[in-house]
Amino acid sequence: MGESLNTETYDVIVIGCGGFGSSAMFHLAQRGLKVIGIDQFHPPHDRGSSHGETRIIRKAYFEHPSYVPLLHRAWELWEELSESVNERLIEQRDLLMAGPPGSEVIEGARLSARLYGLPMENLTAAEAAIRYPEFHLPEDYAVAIESTAGYLWAERCVASHLSSAASFGAQLRHNETVLSVSSSGTGVQVQTDRGCYSAGAAVVTSGAWTGQLLSDYARHISVLRKTLCWFPVTSENWIRKDRAPLFFVDAPESQFYGTPSVDGATIKVGMHTGGEMISDPSGLSRQVTDEDERPISQFAQKYLGGIKPQVSASVICMYSMTPDGHFLLDRLPELPIVVAAGFSGHGFKFTSVLGEVAADLVQRGQTGLDIGFLSANRLSAR
Ligand SMILES: Cc1cc2nc3c(=O)[nH]c(=O)nc-3n(C[C@H](O)[C@H](O)[C@H](O)COP(=O)(O)OP(=O)(O)OC[C@H]3O[C@@H](n4cnc5c(N)ncnc54)[C@H](O)[C@@H]3O)c2cc1C
């Protein structure tokens, strides 16, 4: 298809329509704005950061207590979206967090729970082993159980945001790559491999590719290649809600997380820390190697029971990391461009609320929720 000038103008162009962009499209369109989303693939897809069946949502946030109010709203919005599409997108499930004495995960989660009055049960490793027999934790580990946790059906969340956005008139251009975004100060121009678009504002939500589009932010976002592995279950406990929580283990080897069986046959395990840094997300190798699987298999063998230690399926995904591990969510100074990126491997659960926040930033330049700790300034100051 030859290049064309799209003579239609839009209120907002959303660049990248994955986890975050699909939500931004929905909230903007729901407010009556004329929205177009552009994605280089056909979301939901498995080339970015929002695939692999499920994502954990939890509220006693060890990373920073300021995320908690955002999480209250995120959960509410996931429930609302589930209701409006008539499909369960979010499921409650207890979360077991475990770590050695002084673990940042346990200490941070307890702090958030204390500050926001969230329910949290503290167990010893021996007590945890009685309730959850498939966890083989060292005896000195502290364990915290959070009931305000659960999981999201990731691809279905993206699809539901997109279909809901479409029901409010948003258009999606897929298999079209944005080459540049520029602004004269009062509006934006977006050049793609198929044409040129104008709008009052843009929301840049291009995940691992954000540094390529916004070169000023390239040095603040590094991309990591990550592996997810599934293991066949041999114990019924993994299927029982009361016997198999979600988990996040702060082990000396690395931090690992996982989802109990949601298909009656396998559990999913991933490694949160570590990962190979890559320079070009489009050139990412998706071939899973023995080396990719090894640390996850070793964790599973050492800390989990009731599974076959052989990996039955695996996928490659990407984290977009900021230097401090907190998101980048801001309106760029003097420009009608909102950027939401650098979700640092923990952003999916927030996409519902941050789409709403992005809509606030587009419309009013501010939002009622505290997002100061996610500002672009803090990164520029480093
Ligand atoms: C293995 C793994 C496990 C995770 N587990 C959790 C978890 O349990 N809980 C949690 O909350 N979070 C988790 N995360 C993090 C979370 O999934 C991500 O933070 C989130 O999905 C990021 O969404 P995004 O919209 O930024 O990226 P994406 O969903 O990748 O969307 C970016 C989109 O932009 C498009 N795009 C990019 N460049 C262009 C361009 N130039 N032109 C057009 N389109 C473009 C891409 O095609 C893509 O569709 C996990 C991530 C991974 C990889």
PDBQT file of the ligand as one rigid body, heavy atoms in Angstrom, charges set to zero:
ROOT
HETATM    1  C1  LIG A 401       7.002 -12.880  31.399  1.00  0.00    +0.000 C 
HETATM    2  C2  LIG A 401       6.299 -11.698  31.953  1.00  0.00    +0.000 A 
HETATM    3  C3  LIG A 401       5.566 -11.835  33.124  1.00  0.00    +0.000 A 
HETATM    4  C4  LIG A 401       4.912 -10.722  33.676  1.00  0.00    +0.000 A 
HETATM    5  N1  LIG A 401       4.149 -10.888  34.802  1.00  0.00    +0.000 NA
HETATM    6  C5  LIG A 401       3.431  -9.834  35.276  1.00  0.00    +0.000 A 
HETATM    7  C6  LIG A 401       2.523 -10.025  36.337  1.00  0.00    +0.000 A 
HETATM    8  O1  LIG A 401       2.344 -11.129  36.863  1.00  0.00    +0.000 OA
HETATM    9  N2  LIG A 401       1.797  -8.946  36.757  1.00  0.00    +0.000 N 
HETATM   10  C7  LIG A 401       1.930  -7.714  36.172  1.00  0.00    +0.000 A 
HETATM   11  O2  LIG A 401       1.247  -6.779  36.602  1.00  0.00    +0.000 OA
HETATM   12  N3  LIG A 401       2.778  -7.518  35.157  1.00  0.00    +0.000 NA
HETATM   13  C8  LIG A 401       3.530  -8.540  34.685  1.00  0.00    +0.000 A 
HETATM   14  N4  LIG A 401       4.371  -8.373  33.620  1.00  0.00    +0.000 N 
HETATM   15  C9  LIG A 401       4.551  -7.033  33.058  1.00  0.00    +0.000 C 
HETATM   16  C10 LIG A 401       3.430  -6.635  32.143  1.00  0.00    +0.000 C 
HETATM   17  O3  LIG A 401       2.977  -7.728  31.391  1.00  0.00    +0.000 OA
HETATM   18  C11 LIG A 401       3.915  -5.492  31.265  1.00  0.00    +0.000 C 
HETATM   19  O4  LIG A 401       4.372  -4.441  32.122  1.00  0.00    +0.000 OA
HETATM   20  C12 LIG A 401       2.799  -4.959  30.390  1.00  0.00    +0.000 C 
HETATM   21  O5  LIG A 401       2.189  -6.005  29.679  1.00  0.00    +0.000 OA
HETATM   22  C13 LIG A 401       3.369  -3.918  29.434  1.00  0.00    +0.000 C 
HETATM   23  O6  LIG A 401       2.344  -3.461  28.575  1.00  0.00    +0.000 OA
HETATM   24  P1  LIG A 401       2.686  -2.471  27.401  1.00  0.00    +0.000 P 
HETATM   25  O7  LIG A 401       1.398  -1.971  26.889  1.00  0.00    +0.000 OA
HETATM   26  O8  LIG A 401       3.713  -1.473  27.872  1.00  0.00    +0.000 OA
HETATM   27  O9  LIG A 401       3.447  -3.346  26.310  1.00  0.00    +0.000 OA
HETATM   28  P2  LIG A 401       2.836  -4.247  25.121  1.00  0.00    +0.000 P 
HETATM   29  O10 LIG A 401       1.648  -4.979  25.584  1.00  0.00    +0.000 OA
HETATM   30  O11 LIG A 401       3.977  -5.013  24.555  1.00  0.00    +0.000 OA
HETATM   31  O12 LIG A 401       2.318  -3.187  24.069  1.00  0.00    +0.000 OA
HETATM   32  C14 LIG A 401       3.148  -2.383  23.282  1.00  0.00    +0.000 C 
HETATM   33  C15 LIG A 401       2.521  -2.365  21.908  1.00  0.00    +0.000 C 
HETATM   34  O13 LIG A 401       3.128  -1.346  21.122  1.00  0.00    +0.000 OA
HETATM   35  C16 LIG A 401       3.211  -1.814  19.798  1.00  0.00    +0.000 C 
HETATM   36  N5  LIG A 401       4.243  -1.005  19.124  1.00  0.00    +0.000 N 
HETATM   37  C17 LIG A 401       5.505  -0.803  19.540  1.00  0.00    +0.000 A 
HETATM   38  N6  LIG A 401       6.141   0.017  18.691  1.00  0.00    +0.000 NA
HETATM   39  C18 LIG A 401       5.270   0.335  17.724  1.00  0.00    +0.000 A 
HETATM   40  C19 LIG A 401       5.365   1.156  16.568  1.00  0.00    +0.000 A 
HETATM   41  N7  LIG A 401       6.482   1.798  16.252  1.00  0.00    +0.000 N 
HETATM   42  N8  LIG A 401       4.273   1.257  15.772  1.00  0.00    +0.000 NA
HETATM   43  C20 LIG A 401       3.120   0.605  16.078  1.00  0.00    +0.000 A 
HETATM   44  N9  LIG A 401       2.987  -0.179  17.179  1.00  0.00    +0.000 NA
HETATM   45  C21 LIG A 401       4.048  -0.309  17.981  1.00  0.00    +0.000 A 
HETATM   46  C22 LIG A 401       3.575  -3.285  19.965  1.00  0.00    +0.000 C 
HETATM   47  O14 LIG A 401       3.304  -4.018  18.816  1.00  0.00    +0.000 OA
HETATM   48  C23 LIG A 401       2.718  -3.665  21.147  1.00  0.00    +0.000 C 
HETATM   49  O15 LIG A 401       1.460  -4.163  20.743  1.00  0.00    +0.000 OA
HETATM   50  C24 LIG A 401       5.018  -9.459  33.054  1.00  0.00    +0.000 A 
HETATM   51  C25 LIG A 401       5.757  -9.332  31.856  1.00  0.00    +0.000 A 
HETATM   52  C26 LIG A 401       6.376 -10.440  31.313  1.00  0.00    +0.000 A 
HETATM   53  C27 LIG A 401       7.157 -10.280  30.036  1.00  0.00    +0.000 C 
ENDROOT
TORSDOF 0
